[in-house]
Amino acid sequence: MPLIFEDENGQELKQAVAPGSEVVDKESGKKIGTVNTALGSRGMGLLRLEEALKQNSSLAIKDNRDVRVKAIKPDWWPVEWTQMLEQQSAVA
C-alpha cells in the first residue's frame, strides 16, 4: 500500500523512515504492518487493510512516534475490496 511520512503538522518528512520499520497504531501500539521501501517522504508498505484504511486511524513508526504514517488508497483500488472490509467491520 502506498504511504506518506509526515510530521505532526502534516509536513512531509524526507529520509525519516528506513525499509523494515514497523508501522503501529499510535493509540494502542499494535503492529499494523511494515514499511517495505522508502524514498524521501513516500514509501510502500504491507499493512493490515482494515486498520490502515480506518477513517480515524493514527499510524506511526514504532521507534519514532513523531513520524505519522498516512496510508493512501490508490485510484485503481477495486471498490469491491473496500465494500468487503466495511461489511466485515460491521459484522465484527
PDB file of N, CA, C and O in Angstrom:
ATOM      1  N   MET A   1       0.843  -1.162   0.000  1.00  0.00           N
ATOM      2  CA  MET A   1       0.000   0.000   0.000  1.00  0.00           C
ATOM      3  C   MET A   1       0.898   1.238   0.000  1.00  0.00           C
ATOM      4  O   MET A   1       1.886   1.265   0.733  1.00  0.00           O
ATOM      5  N   PRO A   2       0.590   2.253  -0.791  1.00  0.00           N
ATOM      6  CA  PRO A   2       1.378   3.489  -0.800  1.00  0.00           C
ATOM      7  C   PRO A   2       1.283   4.218   0.543  1.00  0.00           C
ATOM      8  O   PRO A   2       0.227   4.243   1.176  1.00  0.00           O
ATOM      9  N   LEU A   3       2.401   4.808   0.965  1.00  0.00           N
ATOM     10  CA  LEU A   3       2.473   5.506   2.246  1.00  0.00           C
ATOM     11  C   LEU A   3       3.086   6.889   2.070  1.00  0.00           C
ATOM     12  O   LEU A   3       3.894   7.117   1.169  1.00  0.00           O
ATOM     13  N   ILE A   4       2.684   7.811   2.950  1.00  0.00           N
ATOM     14  CA  ILE A   4       3.313   9.127   3.048  1.00  0.00           C
ATOM     15  C   ILE A   4       3.757   9.290   4.494  1.00  0.00           C
ATOM     16  O   ILE A   4       3.018   8.950   5.417  1.00  0.00           O
ATOM     17  N   PHE A   5       4.969   9.811   4.691  1.00  0.00           N
ATOM     18  CA  PHE A   5       5.507  10.037   6.029  1.00  0.00           C
ATOM     19  C   PHE A   5       5.445  11.532   6.326  1.00  0.00           C
ATOM     20  O   PHE A   5       5.975  12.345   5.569  1.00  0.00           O
ATOM     21  N   GLU A   6       4.790  11.890   7.441  1.00  0.00           N
ATOM     22  CA  GLU A   6       4.564  13.296   7.793  1.00  0.00           C
ATOM     23  C   GLU A   6       4.946  13.558   9.241  1.00  0.00           C
ATOM     24  O   GLU A   6       5.043  12.638  10.053  1.00  0.00           O
ATOM     25  N   ASP A   7       5.165  14.849   9.551  1.00  0.00           N
ATOM     26  CA  ASP A   7       5.334  15.234  10.948  1.00  0.00           C
ATOM     27  C   ASP A   7       3.961  15.569  11.531  1.00  0.00           C
ATOM     28  O   ASP A   7       2.949  15.414  10.848  1.00  0.00           O
ATOM     29  N   GLU A   8       3.915  16.021  12.770  1.00  0.00           N
ATOM     30  CA  GLU A   8       2.649  16.311  13.448  1.00  0.00           C
ATOM     31  C   GLU A   8       1.875  17.459  12.792  1.00  0.00           C
ATOM     32  O   GLU A   8       0.667  17.589  12.994  1.00  0.00           O
ATOM     33  N   ASN A   9       2.571  18.295  12.004  1.00  0.00           N
ATOM     34  CA  ASN A   9       1.928  19.427  11.333  1.00  0.00           C
ATOM     35  C   ASN A   9       1.469  19.083   9.920  1.00  0.00           C
ATOM     36  O   ASN A   9       0.953  19.945   9.208  1.00  0.00           O
ATOM     37  N   GLY A  10       1.653  17.835   9.513  1.00  0.00           N
ATOM     38  CA  GLY A  10       1.240  17.426   8.176  1.00  0.00           C
ATOM     39  C   GLY A  10       2.271  17.702   7.096  1.00  0.00           C
ATOM     40  O   GLY A  10       1.987  17.535   5.910  1.00  0.00           O
ATOM     41  N   GLN A  11       3.469  18.126   7.496  1.00  0.00           N
ATOM     42  CA  GLN A  11       4.542  18.378   6.532  1.00  0.00           C
ATOM     43  C   GLN A  11       5.244  17.059   6.202  1.00  0.00           C
ATOM     44  O   GLN A  11       5.576  16.284   7.099  1.00  0.00           O
ATOM     45  N   GLU A  12       5.463  16.814   4.927  1.00  0.00           N
ATOM     46  CA  GLU A  12       6.120  15.573   4.519  1.00  0.00           C
ATOM     47  C   GLU A  12       7.573  15.562   4.988  1.00  0.00           C
ATOM     48  O   GLU A  12       8.290  16.556   4.866  1.00  0.00           O
ATOM     49  N   LEU A  13       7.993  14.413   5.528  1.00  0.00           N
ATOM     50  CA  LEU A  13       9.355  14.238   6.030  1.00  0.00           C
ATOM     51  C   LEU A  13      10.184  13.463   5.023  1.00  0.00           C
ATOM     52  O   LEU A  13       9.753  12.426   4.520  1.00  0.00           O
ATOM     53  N   LYS A  14      11.348  13.956   4.736  1.00  0.00           N
ATOM     54  CA  LYS A  14      12.229  13.294   3.778  1.00  0.00           C
ATOM     55  C   LYS A  14      13.291  12.485   4.525  1.00  0.00           C
ATOM     56  O   LYS A  14      13.881  12.957   5.496  1.00  0.00           O
ATOM     57  N   GLN A  15      13.516  11.277   4.058  1.00  0.00           N
ATOM     58  CA  GLN A  15      14.551  10.387   4.602  1.00  0.00           C
ATOM     59  C   GLN A  15      14.384  10.123   6.099  1.00  0.00           C
ATOM     60  O   GLN A  15      15.378   9.976   6.811  1.00  0.00           O
ATOM     61  N   ALA A  16      13.158  10.063   6.580  1.00  0.00           N
ATOM     62  CA  ALA A  16      12.907   9.845   8.007  1.00  0.00           C
ATOM     63  C   ALA A  16      12.623   8.393   8.348  1.00  0.00           C
ATOM     64  O   ALA A  16      12.626   8.021   9.521  1.00  0.00           O
ATOM     65  N   VAL A  17      12.377   7.569   7.339  1.00  0.00           N
ATOM     66  CA  VAL A  17      11.960   6.187   7.589  1.00  0.00           C
ATOM     67  C   VAL A  17      12.818   5.224   6.769  1.00  0.00           C
ATOM     68  O   VAL A  17      13.084   5.453   5.589  1.00  0.00           O
ATOM     69  N   ALA A  18      13.238   4.154   7.414  1.00  0.00           N
ATOM     70  CA  ALA A  18      14.037   3.127   6.735  1.00  0.00           C
ATOM     71  C   ALA A  18      13.170   1.920   6.394  1.00  0.00           C
ATOM     72  O   ALA A  18      12.233   1.608   7.129  1.00  0.00           O
ATOM     73  N   PRO A  19      13.468   1.243   5.297  1.00  0.00           N
ATOM     74  CA  PRO A  19      12.761  -0.003   4.998  1.00  0.00           C
ATOM     75  C   PRO A  19      12.903  -0.974   6.176  1.00  0.00           C
ATOM     76  O   PRO A  19      13.954  -1.046   6.814  1.00  0.00           O
ATOM     77  N   GLY A  20      11.841  -1.706   6.445  1.00  0.00           N
ATOM     78  CA  GLY A  20      11.831  -2.635   7.568  1.00  0.00           C
ATOM     79  C   GLY A  20      11.243  -2.046   8.834  1.00  0.00           C
ATOM     80  O   GLY A  20      11.014  -2.771   9.802  1.00  0.00           O
ATOM     81  N   SER A  21      10.991  -0.728   8.845  1.00  0.00           N
ATOM     82  CA  SER A  21      10.394  -0.092  10.027  1.00  0.00           C
ATOM     83  C   SER A  21       8.982  -0.609  10.245  1.00  0.00           C
ATOM     84  O   SER A  21       8.243  -0.853   9.291  1.00  0.00           O
ATOM     85  N   GLU A  22       8.615  -0.774  11.513  1.00  0.00           N
ATOM     86  CA  GLU A  22       7.272  -1.238  11.841  1.00  0.00           C
ATOM     87  C   GLU A  22       6.306  -0.064  11.899  1.00  0.00           C
ATOM     88  O   GLU A  22       6.625   0.995  12.441  1.00  0.00           O
ATOM     89  N   VAL A  23       5.117  -0.267  11.330  1.00  0.00           N
ATOM     90  CA  VAL A  23       4.039   0.714  11.407  1.00  0.00           C
ATOM     91  C   VAL A  23       3.102   0.243  12.515  1.00  0.00           C
ATOM     92  O   VAL A  23       2.656  -0.904  12.517  1.00  0.00           O
ATOM     93  N   VAL A  24       2.805   1.146  13.465  1.00  0.00           N
ATOM     94  CA  VAL A  24       1.959   0.794  14.602  1.00  0.00           C
ATOM     95  C   VAL A  24       0.802   1.771  14.725  1.00  0.00           C
ATOM     96  O   VAL A  24       0.853   2.889  14.211  1.00  0.00           O
ATOM     97  N   ASP A  25      -0.245   1.329  15.415  1.00  0.00           N
ATOM     98  CA  ASP A  25      -1.333   2.224  15.793  1.00  0.00           C
ATOM     99  C   ASP A  25      -0.812   3.057  16.954  1.00  0.00           C
ATOM    100  O   ASP A  25      -0.363   2.509  17.961  1.00  0.00           O
ATOM    101  N   LYS A  26      -0.869   4.370  16.822  1.00  0.00           N
ATOM    102  CA  LYS A  26      -0.294   5.265  17.814  1.00  0.00           C
ATOM    103  C   LYS A  26      -0.981   5.128  19.175  1.00  0.00           C
ATOM    104  O   LYS A  26      -0.335   5.266  20.213  1.00  0.00           O
ATOM    105  N   GLU A  27      -2.279   4.858  19.171  1.00  0.00           N
ATOM    106  CA  GLU A  27      -3.037   4.757  20.417  1.00  0.00           C
ATOM    107  C   GLU A  27      -2.741   3.458  21.165  1.00  0.00           C
ATOM    108  O   GLU A  27      -2.443   3.479  22.359  1.00  0.00           O
ATOM    109  N   SER A  28      -2.822   2.336  20.464  1.00  0.00           N
ATOM    110  CA  SER A  28      -2.703   1.030  21.121  1.00  0.00           C
ATOM    111  C   SER A  28      -1.289   0.453  21.087  1.00  0.00           C
ATOM    112  O   SER A  28      -0.956  -0.417  21.892  1.00  0.00           O
ATOM    113  N   GLY A  29      -0.456   0.931  20.163  1.00  0.00           N
ATOM    114  CA  GLY A  29       0.874   0.364  19.993  1.00  0.00           C
ATOM    115  C   GLY A  29       0.874  -0.931  19.194  1.00  0.00           C
ATOM    116  O   GLY A  29       1.921  -1.551  19.008  1.00  0.00           O
ATOM    117  N   LYS A  30      -0.307  -1.339  18.717  1.00  0.00           N
ATOM    118  CA  LYS A  30      -0.463  -2.587  17.965  1.00  0.00           C
ATOM    119  C   LYS A  30       0.208  -2.466  16.594  1.00  0.00           C
ATOM    120  O   LYS A  30       0.058  -1.457  15.905  1.00  0.00           O
ATOM    121  N   LYS A  31       0.950  -3.511  16.208  1.00  0.00           N
ATOM    122  CA  LYS A  31       1.616  -3.515  14.905  1.00  0.00           C
ATOM    123  C   LYS A  31       0.571  -3.644  13.802  1.00  0.00           C
ATOM    124  O   LYS A  31      -0.265  -4.546  13.824  1.00  0.00           O
ATOM    125  N   ILE A  32       0.633  -2.727  12.837  1.00  0.00           N
ATOM    126  CA  ILE A  32      -0.295  -2.707  11.710  1.00  0.00           C
ATOM    127  C   ILE A  32       0.388  -3.230  10.452  1.00  0.00           C
ATOM    128  O   ILE A  32      -0.277  -3.739   9.550  1.00  0.00           O
ATOM    129  N   GLY A  33       1.717  -3.108  10.387  1.00  0.00           N
ATOM    130  CA  GLY A  33       2.422  -3.578   9.211  1.00  0.00           C
ATOM    131  C   GLY A  33       3.879  -3.173   9.210  1.00  0.00           C
ATOM    132  O   GLY A  33       4.454  -2.835  10.244  1.00  0.00           O
ATOM    133  N   THR A  34       4.467  -3.214   8.014  1.00  0.00           N
ATOM    134  CA  THR A  34       5.894  -2.947   7.844  1.00  0.00           C
ATOM    135  C   THR A  34       6.118  -2.109   6.589  1.00  0.00           C
ATOM    136  O   THR A  34       5.450  -2.295   5.572  1.00  0.00           O
ATOM    137  N   VAL A  35       7.069  -1.187   6.679  1.00  0.00           N
ATOM    138  CA  VAL A  35       7.487  -0.406   5.513  1.00  0.00           C
ATOM    139  C   VAL A  35       8.426  -1.285   4.692  1.00  0.00           C
ATOM    140  O   VAL A  35       9.452  -1.740   5.198  1.00  0.00           O
ATOM    141  N   ASN A  36       8.080  -1.525   3.431  1.00  0.00           N
ATOM    142  CA  ASN A  36       8.924  -2.352   2.558  1.00  0.00           C
ATOM    143  C   ASN A  36       9.973  -1.523   1.833  1.00  0.00           C
ATOM    144  O   ASN A  36      11.133  -1.926   1.743  1.00  0.00           O
ATOM    145  N   THR A  37       9.572  -0.366   1.317  1.00  0.00           N
ATOM    146  CA  THR A  37      10.505   0.531   0.640  1.00  0.00           C
ATOM    147  C   THR A  37      10.192   1.956   1.062  1.00  0.00           C
ATOM    148  O   THR A  37       9.054   2.279   1.399  1.00  0.00           O
ATOM    149  N   ALA A  38      11.209   2.802   1.040  1.00  0.00           N
ATOM    150  CA  ALA A  38      11.022   4.213   1.380  1.00  0.00           C
ATOM    151  C   ALA A  38      11.985   5.044   0.549  1.00  0.00           C
ATOM    152  O   ALA A  38      13.161   4.710   0.408  1.00  0.00           O
ATOM    153  N   LEU A  39      11.459   6.138   0.001  1.00  0.00           N
ATOM    154  CA  LEU A  39      12.269   7.059  -0.779  1.00  0.00           C
ATOM    155  C   LEU A  39      11.738   8.456  -0.508  1.00  0.00           C
ATOM    156  O   LEU A  39      10.617   8.787  -0.893  1.00  0.00           O
ATOM    157  N   GLY A  40      12.536   9.265   0.148  1.00  0.00           N
ATOM    158  CA  GLY A  40      12.074  10.598   0.519  1.00  0.00           C
ATOM    159  C   GLY A  40      10.939  10.506   1.519  1.00  0.00           C
ATOM    160  O   GLY A  40      11.071   9.856   2.556  1.00  0.00           O
ATOM    161  N   SER A  41       9.834  11.149   1.214  1.00  0.00           N
ATOM    162  CA  SER A  41       8.679  11.156   2.119  1.00  0.00           C
ATOM    163  C   SER A  41       7.632  10.121   1.727  1.00  0.00           C
ATOM    164  O   SER A  41       6.541  10.103   2.295  1.00  0.00           O
ATOM    165  N   ARG A  42       7.948   9.261   0.769  1.00  0.00           N
ATOM    166  CA  ARG A  42       6.988   8.260   0.274  1.00  0.00           C
ATOM    167  C   ARG A  42       7.530   6.861   0.493  1.00  0.00           C
ATOM    168  O   ARG A  42       8.732   6.650   0.652  1.00  0.00           O
ATOM    169  N   GLY A  43       6.609   5.917   0.496  1.00  0.00           N
ATOM    170  CA  GLY A  43       7.030   4.534   0.649  1.00  0.00           C
ATOM    171  C   GLY A  43       5.935   3.573   0.245  1.00  0.00           C
ATOM    172  O   GLY A  43       4.833   3.970  -0.133  1.00  0.00           O
ATOM    173  N   MET A  44       6.269   2.302   0.336  1.00  0.00           N
ATOM    174  CA  MET A  44       5.305   1.227   0.120  1.00  0.00           C
ATOM    175  C   MET A  44       5.391   0.328   1.336  1.00  0.00           C
ATOM    176  O   MET A  44       6.471   0.071   1.868  1.00  0.00           O
ATOM    177  N   GLY A  45       4.226  -0.146   1.767  1.00  0.00           N
ATOM    178  CA  GLY A  45       4.223  -0.997   2.941  1.00  0.00           C
ATOM    179  C   GLY A  45       3.204  -2.109   2.838  1.00  0.00           C
ATOM    180  O   GLY A  45       2.265  -2.051   2.045  1.00  0.00           O
ATOM    181  N   LEU A  46       3.410  -3.113   3.648  1.00  0.00           N
ATOM    182  CA  LEU A  46       2.473  -4.215   3.777  1.00  0.00           C
ATOM    183  C   LEU A  46       1.734  -3.979   5.091  1.00  0.00           C
ATOM    184  O   LEU A  46       2.301  -4.147   6.170  1.00  0.00           O
ATOM    185  N   LEU A  47       0.446  -3.581   4.990  1.00  0.00           N
ATOM    186  CA  LEU A  47      -0.335  -3.204   6.166  1.00  0.00           C
ATOM    187  C   LEU A  47      -1.627  -3.996   6.247  1.00  0.00           C
ATOM    188  O   LEU A  47      -2.137  -4.470   5.231  1.00  0.00           O
ATOM    189  N   ARG A  48      -2.153  -4.138   7.447  1.00  0.00           N
ATOM    190  CA  ARG A  48      -3.490  -4.710   7.625  1.00  0.00           C
ATOM    191  C   ARG A  48      -4.482  -3.687   7.093  1.00  0.00           C
ATOM    192  O   ARG A  48      -4.563  -2.566   7.596  1.00  0.00           O
ATOM    193  N   LEU A  49      -5.232  -4.078   6.078  1.00  0.00           N
ATOM    194  CA  LEU A  49      -6.113  -3.131   5.391  1.00  0.00           C
ATOM    195  C   LEU A  49      -7.163  -2.537   6.312  1.00  0.00           C
ATOM    196  O   LEU A  49      -7.403  -1.329   6.288  1.00  0.00           O
ATOM    197  N   GLU A  50      -7.785  -3.370   7.117  1.00  0.00           N
ATOM    198  CA  GLU A  50      -8.857  -2.877   7.985  1.00  0.00           C
ATOM    199  C   GLU A  50      -8.362  -1.751   8.887  1.00  0.00           C
ATOM    200  O   GLU A  50      -9.054  -0.750   9.071  1.00  0.00           O
ATOM    201  N   GLU A  51      -7.178  -1.911   9.445  1.00  0.00           N
ATOM    202  CA  GLU A  51      -6.622  -0.890  10.336  1.00  0.00           C
ATOM    203  C   GLU A  51      -6.102   0.316   9.554  1.00  0.00           C
ATOM    204  O   GLU A  51      -6.298   1.459   9.966  1.00  0.00           O
ATOM    205  N   ALA A  52      -5.446   0.059   8.438  1.00  0.00           N
ATOM    206  CA  ALA A  52      -4.823   1.136   7.671  1.00  0.00           C
ATOM    207  C   ALA A  52      -5.843   2.076   7.046  1.00  0.00           C
ATOM    208  O   ALA A  52      -5.578   3.269   6.898  1.00  0.00           O
ATOM    209  N   LEU A  53      -7.010   1.550   6.677  1.00  0.00           N
ATOM    210  CA  LEU A  53      -7.995   2.369   5.968  1.00  0.00           C
ATOM    211  C   LEU A  53      -9.083   2.946   6.868  1.00  0.00           C
ATOM    212  O   LEU A  53     -10.031   3.552   6.370  1.00  0.00           O
ATOM    213  N   LYS A  54      -8.966   2.769   8.180  1.00  0.00           N
ATOM    214  CA  LYS A  54      -9.940   3.380   9.090  1.00  0.00           C
ATOM    215  C   LYS A  54      -9.874   4.896   8.950  1.00  0.00           C
ATOM    216  O   LYS A  54      -8.796   5.469   8.790  1.00  0.00           O
ATOM    217  N   GLN A  55     -11.036   5.538   9.011  1.00  0.00           N
ATOM    218  CA  GLN A  55     -11.089   7.000   8.883  1.00  0.00           C
ATOM    219  C   GLN A  55     -10.290   7.693   9.988  1.00  0.00           C
ATOM    220  O   GLN A  55      -9.615   8.691   9.734  1.00  0.00           O
ATOM    221  N   ASN A  56     -10.365   7.172  11.200  1.00  0.00           N
ATOM    222  CA  ASN A  56      -9.726   7.840  12.335  1.00  0.00           C
ATOM    223  C   ASN A  56      -8.427   7.160  12.757  1.00  0.00           C
ATOM    224  O   ASN A  56      -7.988   7.315  13.897  1.00  0.00           O
ATOM    225  N   SER A  57      -7.809   6.407  11.846  1.00  0.00           N
ATOM    226  CA  SER A  57      -6.579   5.707  12.219  1.00  0.00           C
ATOM    227  C   SER A  57      -5.455   6.702  12.473  1.00  0.00           C
ATOM    228  O   SER A  57      -5.357   7.742  11.822  1.00  0.00           O
ATOM    229  N   SER A  58      -4.620   6.357  13.427  1.00  0.00           N
ATOM    230  CA  SER A  58      -3.480   7.185  13.789  1.00  0.00           C
ATOM    231  C   SER A  58      -2.244   6.292  13.738  1.00  0.00           C
ATOM    232  O   SER A  58      -1.883   5.660  14.730  1.00  0.00           O
ATOM    233  N   LEU A  59      -1.608   6.247  12.584  1.00  0.00           N
ATOM    234  CA  LEU A  59      -0.473   5.354  12.374  1.00  0.00           C
ATOM    235  C   LEU A  59       0.842   6.098  12.548  1.00  0.00           C
ATOM    236  O   LEU A  59       0.948   7.283  12.232  1.00  0.00           O
ATOM    237  N   ALA A  60       1.846   5.381  13.058  1.00  0.00           N
ATOM    238  CA  ALA A  60       3.162   5.971  13.284  1.00  0.00           C
ATOM    239  C   ALA A  60       4.230   4.899  13.095  1.00  0.00           C
ATOM    240  O   ALA A  60       3.924   3.714  12.965  1.00  0.00           O
ATOM    241  N   ILE A  61       5.486   5.338  13.082  1.00  0.00           N
ATOM    242  CA  ILE A  61       6.622   4.420  13.041  1.00  0.00           C
ATOM    243  C   ILE A  61       6.939   4.019  14.479  1.00  0.00           C
ATOM    244  O   ILE A  61       6.999   4.870  15.366  1.00  0.00           O
ATOM    245  N   LYS A  62       7.141   2.731  14.705  1.00  0.00           N
ATOM    246  CA  LYS A  62       7.282   2.199  16.063  1.00  0.00           C
ATOM    247  C   LYS A  62       8.313   2.941  16.908  1.00  0.00           C
ATOM    248  O   LYS A  62       7.991   3.386  18.009  1.00  0.00           O
ATOM    249  N   ASP A  63       9.523   3.082  16.429  1.00  0.00           N
ATOM    250  CA  ASP A  63      10.575   3.691  17.237  1.00  0.00           C
ATOM    251  C   ASP A  63      10.684   5.199  17.064  1.00  0.00           C
ATOM    252  O   ASP A  63      11.601   5.825  17.595  1.00  0.00           O
ATOM    253  N   ASN A  64       9.746   5.781  16.321  1.00  0.00           N
ATOM    254  CA  ASN A  64       9.747   7.229  16.117  1.00  0.00           C
ATOM    255  C   ASN A  64       8.306   7.703  15.986  1.00  0.00           C
ATOM    256  O   ASN A  64       7.822   7.929  14.877  1.00  0.00           O
ATOM    257  N   ARG A  65       7.626   7.851  17.105  1.00  0.00           N
ATOM    258  CA  ARG A  65       6.199   8.203  17.103  1.00  0.00           C
ATOM    259  C   ARG A  65       5.937   9.603  16.547  1.00  0.00           C
ATOM    260  O   ARG A  65       4.787   9.962  16.296  1.00  0.00           O
ATOM    261  N   ASP A  66       7.000  10.399  16.353  1.00  0.00           N
ATOM    262  CA  ASP A  66       6.825  11.733  15.768  1.00  0.00           C
ATOM    263  C   ASP A  66       6.576  11.658  14.263  1.00  0.00           C
ATOM    264  O   ASP A  66       6.143  12.637  13.655  1.00  0.00           O
ATOM    265  N   VAL A  67       6.846  10.505  13.665  1.00  0.00           N
ATOM    266  CA  VAL A  67       6.613  10.321  12.229  1.00  0.00           C
ATOM    267  C   VAL A  67       5.246   9.675  12.048  1.00  0.00           C
ATOM    268  O   VAL A  67       5.041   8.516  12.411  1.00  0.00           O
ATOM    269  N   ARG A  68       4.312  10.440  11.481  1.00  0.00           N
ATOM    270  CA  ARG A  68       2.989   9.893  11.182  1.00  0.00           C
ATOM    271  C   ARG A  68       3.041   9.188   9.841  1.00  0.00           C
ATOM    272  O   ARG A  68       3.750   9.605   8.925  1.00  0.00           O
ATOM    273  N   VAL A  69       2.277   8.112   9.744  1.00  0.00           N
ATOM    274  CA  VAL A  69       2.201   7.346   8.505  1.00  0.00           C
ATOM    275  C   VAL A  69       0.786   7.473   7.971  1.00  0.00           C
ATOM    276  O   VAL A  69      -0.188   7.192   8.670  1.00  0.00           O
ATOM    277  N   LYS A  70       0.692   7.895   6.739  1.00  0.00           N
ATOM    278  CA  LYS A  70      -0.609   8.047   6.091  1.00  0.00           C
ATOM    279  C   LYS A  70      -0.694   7.014   4.974  1.00  0.00           C
ATOM    280  O   LYS A  70       0.084   7.052   4.021  1.00  0.00           O
ATOM    281  N   ALA A  71      -1.645   6.091   5.098  1.00  0.00           N
ATOM    282  CA  ALA A  71      -1.856   5.079   4.062  1.00  0.00           C
ATOM    283  C   ALA A  71      -2.758   5.670   2.983  1.00  0.00           C
ATOM    284  O   ALA A  71      -3.785   6.277   3.286  1.00  0.00           O
ATOM    285  N   ILE A  72      -2.373   5.493   1.738  1.00  0.00           N
ATOM    286  CA  ILE A  72      -3.105   6.060   0.613  1.00  0.00           C
ATOM    287  C   ILE A  72      -3.775   4.946  -0.186  1.00  0.00           C
ATOM    288  O   ILE A  72      -3.116   4.009  -0.636  1.00  0.00           O
ATOM    289  N   LYS A  73      -5.080   5.057  -0.354  1.00  0.00           N
ATOM    290  CA  LYS A  73      -5.807   4.106  -1.192  1.00  0.00           C
ATOM    291  C   LYS A  73      -5.683   4.582  -2.640  1.00  0.00           C
ATOM    292  O   LYS A  73      -6.197   5.649  -2.974  1.00  0.00           O
ATOM    293  N   PRO A  74      -5.014   3.818  -3.507  1.00  0.00           N
ATOM    294  CA  PRO A  74      -4.807   4.245  -4.894  1.00  0.00           C
ATOM    295  C   PRO A  74      -6.123   4.361  -5.671  1.00  0.00           C
ATOM    296  O   PRO A  74      -7.124   3.741  -5.312  1.00  0.00           O
ATOM    297  N   ASP A  75      -6.104   5.156  -6.731  1.00  0.00           N
ATOM    298  CA  ASP A  75      -7.288   5.330  -7.579  1.00  0.00           C
ATOM    299  C   ASP A  75      -7.741   4.016  -8.208  1.00  0.00           C
ATOM    300  O   ASP A  75      -8.933   3.818  -8.446  1.00  0.00           O
ATOM    301  N   TRP A  76      -6.799   3.125  -8.476  1.00  0.00           N
ATOM    302  CA  TRP A  76      -7.131   1.862  -9.130  1.00  0.00           C
ATOM    303  C   TRP A  76      -7.700   0.830  -8.154  1.00  0.00           C
ATOM    304  O   TRP A  76      -8.086  -0.264  -8.567  1.00  0.00           O
ATOM    305  N   TRP A  77      -7.754   1.166  -6.878  1.00  0.00           N
ATOM    306  CA  TRP A  77      -8.221   0.239  -5.840  1.00  0.00           C
ATOM    307  C   TRP A  77      -9.635  -0.232  -6.152  1.00  0.00           C
ATOM    308  O   TRP A  77     -10.530   0.599  -6.308  1.00  0.00           O
ATOM    309  N   PRO A  78      -9.864  -1.539  -6.248  1.00  0.00           N
ATOM    310  CA  PRO A  78     -11.209  -2.041  -6.554  1.00  0.00           C
ATOM    311  C   PRO A  78     -12.222  -1.678  -5.464  1.00  0.00           C
ATOM    312  O   PRO A  78     -11.962  -1.871  -4.276  1.00  0.00           O
ATOM    313  N   VAL A  79     -13.358  -1.160  -5.871  1.00  0.00           N
ATOM    314  CA  VAL A  79     -14.418  -0.759  -4.944  1.00  0.00           C
ATOM    315  C   VAL A  79     -14.868  -1.949  -4.107  1.00  0.00           C
ATOM    316  O   VAL A  79     -15.217  -1.793  -2.937  1.00  0.00           O
ATOM    317  N   GLU A  80     -14.860  -3.129  -4.701  1.00  0.00           N
ATOM    318  CA  GLU A  80     -15.313  -4.332  -4.001  1.00  0.00           C
ATOM    319  C   GLU A  80     -14.487  -4.601  -2.749  1.00  0.00           C
ATOM    320  O   GLU A  80     -15.024  -5.075  -1.748  1.00  0.00           O
ATOM    321  N   TRP A  81     -13.189  -4.306  -2.790  1.00  0.00           N
ATOM    322  CA  TRP A  81     -12.334  -4.562  -1.630  1.00  0.00           C
ATOM    323  C   TRP A  81     -12.757  -3.691  -0.457  1.00  0.00           C
ATOM    324  O   TRP A  81     -12.824  -4.162   0.678  1.00  0.00           O
ATOM    325  N   THR A  82     -13.040  -2.428  -0.729  1.00  0.00           N
ATOM    326  CA  THR A  82     -13.465  -1.521   0.334  1.00  0.00           C
ATOM    327  C   THR A  82     -14.814  -1.951   0.885  1.00  0.00           C
ATOM    328  O   THR A  82     -15.027  -1.918   2.097  1.00  0.00           O
ATOM    329  N   GLN A  83     -15.723  -2.352   0.011  1.00  0.00           N
ATOM    330  CA  GLN A  83     -17.041  -2.809   0.458  1.00  0.00           C
ATOM    331  C   GLN A  83     -16.916  -4.048   1.329  1.00  0.00           C
ATOM    332  O   GLN A  83     -17.605  -4.157   2.344  1.00  0.00           O
ATOM    333  N   MET A  84     -16.049  -4.986   0.954  1.00  0.00           N
ATOM    334  CA  MET A  84     -15.847  -6.193   1.756  1.00  0.00           C
ATOM    335  C   MET A  84     -15.321  -5.841   3.143  1.00  0.00           C
ATOM    336  O   MET A  84     -15.773  -6.406   4.139  1.00  0.00           O
ATOM    337  N   LEU A  85     -14.369  -4.912   3.214  1.00  0.00           N
ATOM    338  CA  LEU A  85     -13.829  -4.500   4.504  1.00  0.00           C
ATOM    339  C   LEU A  85     -14.901  -3.865   5.372  1.00  0.00           C
ATOM    340  O   LEU A  85     -14.969  -4.133   6.571  1.00  0.00           O
ATOM    341  N   GLU A  86     -15.747  -3.020   4.771  1.00  0.00           N
ATOM    342  CA  GLU A  86     -16.823  -2.371   5.517  1.00  0.00           C
ATOM    343  C   GLU A  86     -17.812  -3.403   6.044  1.00  0.00           C
ATOM    344  O   GLU A  86     -18.270  -3.300   7.182  1.00  0.00           O
ATOM    345  N   GLN A  87     -18.143  -4.394   5.226  1.00  0.00           N
ATOM    346  CA  GLN A  87     -19.075  -5.440   5.654  1.00  0.00           C
ATOM    347  C   GLN A  87     -18.477  -6.273   6.778  1.00  0.00           C
ATOM    348  O   GLN A  87     -19.171  -6.600   7.741  1.00  0.00           O
ATOM    349  N   GLN A  88     -17.212  -6.617   6.670  1.00  0.00           N
ATOM    350  CA  GLN A  88     -16.560  -7.407   7.711  1.00  0.00           C
ATOM    351  C   GLN A  88     -16.485  -6.630   9.018  1.00  0.00           C
ATOM    352  O   GLN A  88     -16.657  -7.207  10.091  1.00  0.00           O
ATOM    353  N   SER A  89     -16.232  -5.329   8.938  1.00  0.00           N
ATOM    354  CA  SER A  89     -16.165  -4.498  10.138  1.00  0.00           C
ATOM    355  C   SER A  89     -17.525  -4.397  10.804  1.00  0.00           C
ATOM    356  O   SER A  89     -17.616  -4.391  12.032  1.00  0.00           O
ATOM    357  N   ALA A  90     -18.581  -4.316  10.008  1.00  0.00           N
ATOM    358  CA  ALA A  90     -19.936  -4.201  10.552  1.00  0.00           C
ATOM    359  C   ALA A  90     -20.344  -5.479  11.280  1.00  0.00           C
ATOM    360  O   ALA A  90     -21.042  -5.423  12.292  1.00  0.00           O
ATOM    361  N   VAL A  91     -19.913  -6.622  10.768  1.00  0.00           N
ATOM    362  CA  VAL A  91     -20.254  -7.913  11.381  1.00  0.00           C
ATOM    363  C   VAL A  91     -19.482  -8.107  12.680  1.00  0.00           C
ATOM    364  O   VAL A  91     -20.019  -8.641  13.651  1.00  0.00           O
ATOM    365  N   ALA A  92     -18.241  -7.681  12.699  1.00  0.00           N
ATOM    366  CA  ALA A  92     -17.375  -7.874  13.876  1.00  0.00           C
ATOM    367  C   ALA A  92     -17.761  -6.976  14.973  1.00  0.00           C
ATOM    368  O   ALA A  92     -17.142  -7.001  16.037  1.00  0.00           O
TER     369      ALA A  92
END
